[in-house]
Amino acid sequence: MVQRVAIYCRVSTTDQSCERQERDLLEYAAVCGFEVIGIWLETVSGTKHYRTERSKVMALAQSHSIDAILVTEMTRWGRSTIDLIETLQELHSWHVSLIAQTGLQFDLNTPQGRLIAHLMASLAEFERDLLRERVRSGVAAAKARGQKFGRQPGQRIKADKLGSKVLQMVSEGYSYRKIAEILNLSKTTVNDIVKRHKQSVSEIALEK
């Protein structure tokens, strides 16, 4: 049975071209006897999270319109190890392979594919751990320098300005919804003002 494939090419900047990737992948598809359903070209940095053309190819895979995706290199497809393994798992659930021109094939139905997926999953978890550690270290270093996190007084400009009015109207028996309508606030903001006030009162009582 002839495999239906989608060709995906990506370059990082506008001064680059997908022409070579497209040509090489068409030749590779012809040698392998694949039926090319279409070609999707994209110019986007590897660090960008959203890729319009790749999303279209993923949609084809999900609808079972293709059997495999061709790329020149795995780096053309995945933004990171984590992204690569996650999209691989999605493709596997749809029975679609990811094939690189180099001959590397991510097909979880084969022993080679399962081995690679297992190694990639381990690397992805390692990458997550490194990222979490970098974030924790960065936050700790920033706190040591005196940087405060979270919204600080004065950043809720409208809420802080109308806080006393909100509390007064609450004491007068107005509903949160009515207060929000009158003061042109969201009901959530009104609720937050009252919640912060109650918390502040409780803290003062505990200190006493």
N, C-alpha and C positions, 0 to 999 in steps of 0.2 A: 504494500500500500504506500503510495507516494505521500510524503509528509508535507503538510502545508506550513509554510514558514513566513514570519514577518521579519523584515530586516530593519534593525534599529541602529542608527548612526548618531554619534554626538561629538561635538567639538566644544571647547570651553569659551572661545572668544570669537567675535565677528570677523577678525582678520584671518581666521582659519576656515577650512572648507571640509565638508563631509564627502567630497568627490572621491577621494582615494578609498575611503572606507566603503562607500557604496559600490564602487567598481570591484573591489576585492571580494566583497560579500556576494555580489551577483555571480562572479566567477566560481566562488566556493559552492554556492547553491546549485549551479549548473553541473559541477563535477559530482556532487552528492546526489543529484537527481531530485532536488527539492522543488516543490511548487511554490513560487514566491507570490504571496497574497498581496503584499504591498511594501513600500519603503517609507520609513518614518525618520525624518532628519531633525536634529535639534541642536541649537546653539545655546548652551547654558553651562555655567560653572558646575564642577563636580560637587561643590558644597551646597548648592541650592537644593532646597527641600522639594519644591514642586517642579515637575517636568511635564509639560502639557502633552508632548508627543509620546513619552513613555507611558503616560496614563492611558492614552488611546490604545497602545499595544497591550497593556494589561487588561483593558476592557475586552479586547478581542480574545485574549486568553481565557478570561472568565466566561465568555459566551461560547467557548469551544469552537471558535472560528479558525483557530490555528493549532498546530501540533507542537511548534517550536518557535523560538526567537533566536535570530542570528545576530551576533555582535563580533566585532574584530577582536576585542579584549573585554574581560570581565569589568575592567575599570570604566569602560564606556557605559556600562549598565548601572552598577552599584555606586552609590555615593560614599558608602563606607562598608566595613565588614558587616555591621549590624543590618544595614539596609539591604545588602546583598543576600544575607541568609533569610531575612524576613520575606523579601520578594520571592526568593527561591521556594520557600515553604508555601507561599500562596500559589505559585505556579504548579507546584507538585499537587496541591489539592485539586487543581483543574486539569491535571495530567498533561501539562505543557512543559517542555524542556527548554533550558537556556543553553545555547551552544555557541562557543567562541570559535573563531576561525582557526585558532591555534590547535584546535582539536579537543580542548577541554570542554566537557559536557556535564552540565548539572541535570541529571535525570535520576531522581530518587528511586526509580524502579530498577536501577543497575547497582551492582556492588560498588563500582567506582564512584557513582553519584552519591550513594549513601555514606561512603567513607569521607568524601570531600565535604558533604553537608555536616557530618559529625565534627570534623575538624574546624569548619567555618563557624559552627555554633559555639564551640569552645572559645574560638578567637573573639567572637562577638560578645560573649559574656565577659571575657577579659577586657575588651574595649569599654564595655559599660562600667566595669569596676574602676578602670583608670579614669573615666570621665567623672564618676561620682566622687572619687578621691580628689581630683583636681578642683571640683566645685567646693567640696568641704574645706580643702586647704585654702582656697581663695576667699571663702567666707570668713574663715578663722583669721586669716591675715588682715582682711578688711576691718573686722571687729577690733583686732588688736590696734589698728591705726585710729580707732574711734569712730569708724563709719557705722551709722545706724541703718538697720534694715526695716522694711515695712513702712507703711504710710505714717508720716510724722504730723504732729499738730501744725495746722496752717496749710496742709496739702488738701484738706477737705474744705476748701474755701467757702463754698456755699453752705455746706452742712454745718460748719463751725459757726458761720454767721447767723444761721437761723436756728441753731441748737436750742437756745433759751426759749424762743418762740414756740418751737415744737413741744418742749417740755411743759410750757404753760398751757398749751391747747390740750395736751394729754390730761393734765390735771383738771381741766375744765370739762372733760368727758368727751372730747372729739375722738372719732375713730381715726385709726392710722390712715385709712383711705381718704377720709375727708381732709385731714391735715395735708396729705400729699397733694390733693387737688387745689387747696387754697394757696399753699406756699410754692406750688409748682416744683415739687420734689417727687422722687419715686417712693413708692411704699416701702421699698427695701431700705432706702436712705433714712426714712422716718424710724423704721424699726431699729436700724443700727444706732441712731442717736439715742434712742431710749435705752437700748441694750448697754451702750457705753456708759450712760448715766447711772444705770442700776449697778453696773460693775464698779464704777468709781465710788458710789455710796457704800457698797459692800466692803471695798478695800479700806475706806476711811473708818468704818465701824470696826473692822478687824484690828486696825492699828490702835484704836482706843481701848 
